[in-house]
Amino acid sequence: MNNLTTFEGHLDKHRGKIGRQEELADKTGTKKSYISRIESGKSDIQLSTFYRIIEMGLGRTLNIAIG
């Protein structure tokens, strides 16, 4: 797991691919203001929302291992 980055860093890396916050919010069924609050660290995020952002919004696969 050498490739771990912050959530904000991951969004920044893929922002060009996704477009603006409105598009990410539309893809994930959230509001732009909520995406903005997550990016600025002013809101907590539920695991289910995090999953939707990664899988649906960014088109990536989220794997979580607890061991």
N, C-alpha and C positions, 0 to 999 in steps of 0.2 A: 504494500500500500504506500509506495513512495510518491504517488501522484496526487496526494490529498491536497486540496486547496480550500480556501474559505468559500462559503456560499456566495459572497459578494464577488470574489475573484472568478468563480465559475460563471456567474451571470455576466460579468464584464467580458470574459473570454468569448461568450456566445451571443452577446448583445447584437452584433452585426447580423448574425444568422437569424435571430428571432425578430428583430425590429424593436420597436418601442414597447414600453410597459403596457400599453393598451392591447397590443397583440398578444403578449404573454398572458395578460389577464383574461382575454377572450379564449385563448387556447385552454386555460386551466379552470375556467369557471369562477374566477375571483374578480376583485375590483382592482383597478389601477392604483388606487390609493393604498390598498393593502400590500401590493407588490412594492410600492415605494417605501412603505413603512418597514417592510422586511429588509429591503436593501439598505436602509439607513440605520438598521438595528433598533428601531423604535417599536417593533412588534415581535412577539413570539410567533413561532410557526408550528402548526401541528404536523406530525409525521405524514398524515394523509395528504396534506397540502404540499409538503415538501416533495412527496412522491409524484404528485400531479405536475408540479413545476419541472421536475427533472425528466420524467417520462413523457408527458404530453407537451409541455412547453419547450423543452430543450431537445426532445427526441433522443434522449440518452437512456441508459439502463441504470437503475439504482439497485445495488446489492448491499444488504446490511447483514453483517455477521455478528452474532453475539456468542462469545465463547468463553 
